[in-house]
Amino acid sequence: MILYPAIDLKDGKAVRLLRGDMEKATVFNDDPAAQAMEFVEAGCDWLHLVDLNGAFAGEPVNAAAVEAILERTKVPAQLGGGIRDMATIERWLDKGLARVILGTVAVENPALVREAAKAFPGKIAVGIDARDGRVATKGWAEVTDVDAVDLARSFEDDGVAAIIYTDINRDGAMQGPNIDYTAAMARAVSIPVIASGGVSSLADLIALRDCGAELNGAISGRALYDGAIDLKDALAALKG
């Protein structure tokens, strides 16, 4: 199972939010590229990047910070937030992103997801962010009536590289991930599922790994910044 260190970008800085609330942001590093290098030097195989401002604006806002990370690091990175058309997808892939995450458009324009997955095999992930099983869009500001598992199933045969499932109620709260729901989603689809939200300890990572469903990986942010998870130790444990 891959551990994806998260770098959430707000106003050019690496931050973490509490349950997706932009007003409850903690700045962890003024230099996101330096933060990325810390994760890479600790041995991570991937980076998970989120343009928080972009998610609300519907277009890239923290592009300079993302580009600086891509220039400094050599491990593959995936990015979500404000990516809602083919031109933006193509532009980011051309800049060296390994994978683009489509969230809001997966609900509002699923045809774009299918078109992009066909055009860029292995490079398109779907971000499914949910409160109480219902999908939220536009930076989690709007909760829809769409069931998260149903949305994942709708892309089953479209060549999507991964589903990134975030439980918003757990995100940044250091209360542990929603293992049961994440495992249920992983069992419901053949698409690789990455767990996000609430990972607060090495025990959480081990529980996700051993949940009885084949998870591709887990994303962790605040626990890495706070020191609740030692990245080197976690990577060794998951590979061991």
C-alpha positions as CSV (number, residue, x, y, z in Angstrom):
1,M,0.0,0.0,0.0
2,I,1.4,3.4,-1.0
3,L,1.6,6.2,1.5
4,Y,0.9,9.6,-0.2
5,P,2.1,12.6,1.8
6,A,-0.3,15.5,1.2
7,I,0.6,19.0,0.4
8,D,-2.5,21.2,0.5
9,L,-1.9,24.6,-1.1
10,K,-3.6,27.8,0.1
11,D,-2.3,31.3,-0.9
12,G,1.0,29.7,-2.0
13,K,1.6,28.0,1.3
14,A,1.4,24.4,2.5
15,V,-1.5,24.2,4.9
16,R,-4.0,21.7,6.5
17,L,-7.7,22.4,6.9
18,L,-10.1,21.1,9.6
19,R,-12.9,19.2,7.8
20,G,-12.4,21.2,4.7
21,D,-13.1,24.6,6.3
22,M,-10.9,27.3,4.6
23,E,-11.3,29.5,7.6
24,K,-9.6,26.8,9.8
25,A,-6.3,26.5,8.0
26,T,-3.0,25.9,9.8
27,V,0.1,26.9,7.8
28,F,2.8,24.3,8.1
29,N,5.3,25.6,5.6
30,D,5.7,28.8,3.7
31,D,7.7,27.0,1.0
32,P,5.7,24.0,-0.4
33,A,8.6,22.9,-2.6
34,A,10.9,22.6,0.4
35,Q,8.2,20.6,2.2
36,A,7.9,18.4,-0.8
37,M,11.7,17.8,-0.7
38,E,11.4,16.8,3.0
39,F,8.9,14.1,2.1
40,V,11.0,12.9,-0.9
41,E,14.2,12.8,1.2
42,A,12.3,10.6,3.7
43,G,11.7,8.1,0.9
44,C,8.1,8.7,-0.3
45,D,7.2,7.2,-3.7
46,W,4.4,9.7,-4.5
47,L,3.2,13.2,-3.6
48,H,-0.5,14.2,-3.3
49,L,-1.1,17.9,-4.1
50,V,-4.3,19.9,-3.7
51,D,-4.9,23.4,-4.9
52,L,-7.4,24.5,-2.3
53,N,-8.0,27.9,-3.7
54,G,-8.4,26.4,-7.1
55,A,-11.1,24.0,-5.9
56,F,-13.2,27.0,-4.9
57,A,-12.3,29.1,-7.9
58,G,-12.8,26.4,-10.5
59,E,-9.4,27.1,-12.0
60,P,-5.8,26.7,-11.0
61,V,-4.7,29.3,-8.4
62,N,-1.6,27.9,-6.8
63,A,0.1,26.9,-10.1
64,A,3.4,28.6,-9.2
65,A,3.7,26.5,-6.1
66,V,2.8,23.3,-7.9
67,E,5.3,24.1,-10.7
68,A,8.1,24.7,-8.1
69,I,7.3,21.3,-6.5
70,L,7.5,19.6,-9.9
71,E,10.8,21.3,-10.6
72,R,12.4,20.4,-7.3
73,T,11.2,16.8,-7.0
74,K,11.6,13.7,-9.1
75,V,8.9,11.4,-7.6
76,P,5.5,11.2,-9.3
77,A,2.9,13.7,-8.1
78,Q,-0.9,13.8,-8.4
79,L,-2.9,17.1,-8.2
80,G,-6.5,18.0,-7.6
81,G,-8.3,21.3,-7.3
82,G,-9.8,23.5,-10.0
83,I,-9.1,21.2,-12.9
84,R,-12.3,21.2,-14.9
85,D,-11.5,21.1,-18.6
86,M,-9.3,19.3,-21.1
87,A,-7.0,22.2,-21.7
88,T,-6.1,22.4,-18.0
89,I,-5.7,18.6,-17.8
90,E,-3.3,18.6,-20.7
91,R,-1.4,21.6,-19.5
92,W,-0.7,20.0,-16.1
93,L,0.3,16.7,-17.6
94,D,2.7,18.6,-20.0
95,K,4.3,20.2,-16.9
96,G,5.2,16.8,-15.5
97,L,2.3,15.8,-13.3
98,A,1.9,12.0,-13.2
99,R,-1.8,12.1,-12.5
100,V,-4.6,14.6,-12.5
101,I,-7.5,14.3,-10.0
102,L,-11.0,15.3,-11.2
103,G,-13.5,15.9,-8.5
104,T,-16.3,18.4,-9.1
105,V,-16.4,17.6,-12.8
106,A,-16.9,13.9,-12.0
107,V,-20.3,14.8,-10.8
108,E,-21.2,17.8,-13.1
109,N,-19.5,16.6,-16.3
110,P,-18.7,12.8,-16.1
111,A,-18.3,12.8,-19.9
112,L,-15.1,14.9,-19.4
113,V,-13.7,12.3,-17.1
114,R,-14.3,9.5,-19.6
115,E,-12.8,11.6,-22.4
116,A,-9.7,12.4,-20.4
117,A,-9.2,8.9,-19.2
118,K,-9.3,7.7,-22.8
119,A,-7.0,10.5,-24.0
120,F,-4.5,10.1,-21.2
121,P,-4.4,6.4,-20.1
122,G,-3.3,5.9,-16.5
123,K,-3.1,9.6,-15.7
124,I,-6.7,10.4,-14.6
125,A,-8.0,9.8,-11.1
126,V,-11.4,10.6,-9.7
127,G,-11.6,12.4,-6.4
128,I,-14.7,11.5,-4.5
129,D,-15.2,13.6,-1.4
130,A,-18.2,12.8,0.8
131,R,-20.0,13.8,3.9
132,D,-22.0,10.9,5.4
133,G,-21.7,9.0,2.1
134,R,-22.9,11.9,-0.1
135,V,-20.6,13.5,-2.6
136,A,-19.5,17.1,-2.0
137,T,-18.2,19.4,-4.8
138,K,-16.7,22.8,-5.3
139,G,-14.1,22.5,-2.5
140,W,-16.6,20.6,-0.4
141,A,-18.8,23.7,-0.2
142,E,-21.8,21.9,-1.8
143,V,-23.1,18.5,-0.8
144,T,-25.1,16.7,-3.5
145,D,-27.6,13.8,-3.4
146,V,-25.1,11.6,-5.2
147,D,-24.0,8.4,-3.4
148,A,-20.2,8.1,-3.2
149,V,-20.1,4.4,-4.1
150,D,-22.6,4.8,-6.9
151,L,-20.4,7.6,-8.4
152,A,-17.3,5.3,-8.2
153,R,-19.2,2.5,-9.9
154,S,-20.3,4.8,-12.7
155,F,-16.6,5.0,-13.9
156,E,-15.9,1.3,-13.6
157,D,-15.2,0.6,-17.3
158,D,-13.7,4.0,-18.3
159,G,-10.0,3.5,-17.7
160,V,-9.8,5.6,-14.6
161,A,-6.4,5.1,-12.8
162,A,-7.7,5.5,-9.3
163,I,-10.5,6.6,-7.0
164,I,-9.4,8.9,-4.2
165,Y,-12.0,8.7,-1.5
166,T,-12.0,11.4,1.2
167,D,-14.3,11.3,4.2
168,I,-14.7,15.0,4.9
169,N,-15.9,14.6,8.5
170,R,-12.6,12.8,9.3
171,D,-10.3,15.1,7.2
172,G,-7.7,17.0,9.4
173,A,-9.5,15.9,12.5
174,M,-6.9,13.3,13.6
175,Q,-9.8,10.9,14.6
176,G,-8.9,8.0,12.3
177,P,-10.1,7.1,8.8
178,N,-13.5,5.7,8.0
179,I,-12.2,2.3,7.4
180,D,-15.5,0.5,6.9
181,Y,-16.8,2.8,4.2
182,T,-13.5,3.0,2.5
183,A,-13.2,-0.8,2.4
184,A,-16.8,-1.0,1.1
185,M,-15.9,1.3,-1.8
186,A,-12.8,-0.7,-2.6
187,R,-14.9,-3.9,-2.7
188,A,-17.5,-2.3,-4.9
189,V,-15.2,-1.4,-7.8
190,S,-12.2,-2.8,-9.5
191,I,-10.6,0.6,-9.8
192,P,-7.8,1.1,-7.3
193,V,-9.0,3.1,-4.3
194,I,-6.8,5.5,-2.2
195,A,-8.1,6.4,1.3
196,S,-8.0,9.9,2.5
197,G,-9.2,11.8,5.6
198,G,-8.4,11.1,9.2
199,V,-5.2,9.0,9.0
200,S,-3.6,10.0,12.3
201,S,-1.2,7.2,13.3
202,L,0.8,4.2,12.0
203,A,-1.9,2.0,13.5
204,D,-4.5,3.7,11.1
205,L,-2.3,2.9,8.1
206,I,-1.9,-0.7,9.2
207,A,-5.6,-1.0,9.7
208,L,-6.3,0.3,6.2
209,R,-3.7,-2.1,4.8
210,D,-5.3,-5.0,6.6
211,C,-9.0,-4.0,6.2
212,G,-9.8,-6.9,4.0
213,A,-10.1,-4.8,0.8
214,E,-7.3,-4.2,-1.6
215,L,-6.5,-0.5,-1.1
216,N,-3.9,1.1,-3.4
217,G,-2.8,3.6,-0.8
218,A,-3.6,6.2,1.8
219,I,-3.1,9.9,2.0
220,S,-1.8,11.6,5.2
221,G,-1.2,15.2,5.9
222,R,-1.7,16.7,9.3
223,A,-0.3,13.6,11.1
224,L,3.0,13.9,9.1
225,Y,3.3,17.6,9.9
226,D,2.4,17.2,13.6
227,G,4.8,14.2,13.9
228,A,2.1,11.8,14.9
229,I,3.4,9.7,12.0
230,D,7.1,9.4,11.2
231,L,7.2,9.1,7.4
232,K,10.3,6.9,7.3
233,D,8.9,4.5,9.8
234,A,5.5,4.4,8.1
235,L,7.0,3.7,4.7
236,A,9.2,0.9,6.1
237,A,6.2,-0.6,7.9
238,L,4.0,-0.6,4.8
239,K,6.7,-2.0,2.6
240,G,7.7,-4.6,5.2
